[in-house]
């Protein structure tokens, strides 16, 4: 029997709140992405935590877009975020936007001014930063800190009507310039931005800062458990201060460790650089750690949810090995991917004693890992086949259990063949391998009594379909590229190898996007979203085994 999984620290908090009847026994979480980029695997951890927690305790989760910076936001990102969350298997209770609350948040800011807890400051960003002091020296008030409530109300109203230029004035909270927490040294609450907003248009020219909008939005929605990553710990006192001074619903913030993963960058700013500088094709390039990139590469929702479950929820920062994510997709695809044959580096094999023009329909199971095999497909067989070039050696070593002069192998789902001869071109390159087959050695009906140690895959030449195959690898060579002075210098030049003409089973012409296929002996693949019936394109999701792990051990 498996041991019962222990609760993580957030589950312990929720269970205690439910036990004591806090929030009336309700659980309402929220996922609050900024619509300024595509979601990545780190966001998947947060999505699984917020939505999973609510599901676990019969609660709900709101999707709230933190759209407080019109300069970087776009409806393209909004739609991609919604698609990613639903693809992962979750559905939000309400679709909300911080911009829904702009009028309410403005009213909260006015209330703080009336209480003498906020003021309009004319100082430049540089002057404000200098006046804040250092972690060891207290800040000093700017000349505008002691403006009257009336003057602050008038100036803030003028900021709203567009009287001032960007950066000319800001609204700051009046808290404590000597606080050891720099975030409490009169933080900015509002700034002026004359920019078109993707939802409110030109209605507003002042926008709340995240630290002001976040807690109040949680409170407006009556969020019971506001879950953030560890970098927001220093921001929590301001979150609590605003709620306390405004005397509104007391949402509570809890922090967990964000996902850091080897050979990966998680910064949206850095991911955007990769897109803009053309190091990758797009946000959904299969080498990107974005959810859309992982989806296009062939990762499944189940594999990502399983990965997030395995890494758990921690209070301390740590680095997760990307091989765990690769393990999770291998584990899932091994159970779900249909087996097919493909030849990526072809060489022709001719069966000299099999009648020319004769065609035989062989049968192969779709998935031997599943009871019943999930059905079968027909594989045409002829006397001319494509095999992998690496499956033949002219001077084969002793333990080479594939083809060479005098060597025998089984053709997958077919017959045992023995190599008798081969042909080279004028450059000495082998172009054809000649074999004879054993008629009574057919797979499933073998009465030959012959035993061979190797099995190789193949494609019938007259029936082969052509496809482009893209072999993806890790985008970075460095284990921690985010720590490098220039992360782009560690990009792996071999992260994509394109095979323009591979041969595939005719059945793969009917492949569907999102379906996983194991190309026997080669890896797991999926049909690319940009593939067409005239030009089939397959992406390698992951290799069959962890080749990187072997390299690390070899060089360690």
C-alpha positions, 0 to 999 in steps of 0.5 A: 500500500502506498503511504498517504501523501502529507499535506503541504503548508498551504493545505495545512493553513486551509484545513485549519481555516476550515476547521475554525470556520474562518471565511464561513468555511469558504475557499476562494483562490485566484490566479492573477496573470499580467497579460504581457506575455505567454504563460510558462511552466512556472505559471503552470505550477501556480495554476495547478496550486490555485485551481487544485487547492480550490478543487480539493476543498470544494472551492472556486478560483477566479481568473483575474487579469492584472491589467494595470500597465497598458504599455505592455498588455495585449488581448493576444496575451489574454486569449493565450492565457485563457487557452492555456488554463483550459488546456491544462484542465481547469476552469475559472469561476469568474473571468475578471480584470483589475481594470474592472475595479479602476473606479473603486481603486480610485475611490480607495486612493481618495479615501487614503488621502482623506485620512492623511495617508497618501499624498501627491509627489512632484519629485522625479523617479530619481529624486524619490529613489534617492530620498528613500535612503538605503537599507541601513539609512532612513529615508528623508521626506520630499518637499511635497510630503506635508501637503494638505489633504485638500491640495492632495485631493485637488492634485489627484483629481487633476492627475485623473483628468489628464492635466499632467504629463507622464512622470510629472506627478505620482501618488504615494502612501504616507507610511514610514520613511525609516521602516526597515522594509523599503516597501513601506517607505512611502511606496507609489500607489498611482502613476500617470500613463497616457496610453491606450488600454486594451479594455478601457481605451483612453478612459484613464491616464492614471493607473494603480501600481501592482502593490496597491491594486493587488490586495484591494482586488483580492478584497473586492472579490473576497479572496480567502487565500491569496497565494503568491511566490516568495519574492512578494514576502517583503510586499505583504506588509503593504498588502496588509497595511492597505487593507487595514487602513481601508477597513475592507475584507481582510484577504490574506497573502501566503507565499510559496517558492516559484519554480526554477528549472535547469537549462531554462529561463523563466523571466517573461522579459528574457523570453520576450527577448528570445522572441524579438531577437529571433533566437526562437520562432515565436512564443510557442516555439517548441523549445520555449518553456511556455505552456503553448510551446510545450503543447506544440512540442507534444507535452500533455496536460496530464504530464505537466499536472503530474510534474507540478504534483511531484515538485510539490509546494515549498517555502524555500527556493530550489532548482528542479532538474528539467529531466523530471519534466522529461520523465513525466512526459515519457511516463505519460506518452509510454501509456498513451502514444501510438507506436509507428515506424519512421526512418530519419536517415534512410538507406534502401534495403532490397529483399532479393528473394521476395517477389518484386511487386508483391505487397503484403499487409502486416498488422501492428498494434497501436500501443502494446502498453495498454491491454488490448493494444488500443487496436491495430493498423495495417502496415504494407510490406514489399521487397524494397524497404527504407531502414536507418543508415545506422542499422547497417555496418560494413565491418560490424563489431562483435556485439552489433546486433543489427545488419552487416554482411552475414548478420540477421535481424528481425524486421519489426512486425515482419520477417527475419532477414539476413544480409548477403551483399551491399552496393556503394556509390563512386564515393564509397557511400553505401546506397543499398543493402541486399538481404534474403528473408525467411518465409516462415519467420513472420511475426506472430506466425514464426515457425522457423525456430531461428533466434535473432537478437536484434529488431529494426524498424523499416518503411516500405519504399512504394508506400512511404510518405514523406515528412519534415521531422524536427529534432528539438533539444534543450535551448540552453547549454548552461545548467543555470542560464538565468545566472549568466551575465548574458543568458543568450550566450549559452543558447544551444546551437544544436537545439533544433535539427531539421530533417527535411525528408524523412519517411513515415508509415502511410498511416501517419498521414492521418496523424492529428495535432495533440496526439502523441506517437512513439516513432519506434526506437527514435523517440516521442513525436507529435504533429506540428500545429503548422503541418499541412496535408501537403507538407507533414511536419513532426516535432520530437517531444522527447527522446526515449531515454535521458541522453543528457543525464548520460552525458552529465555522468560521463563528463562529471 
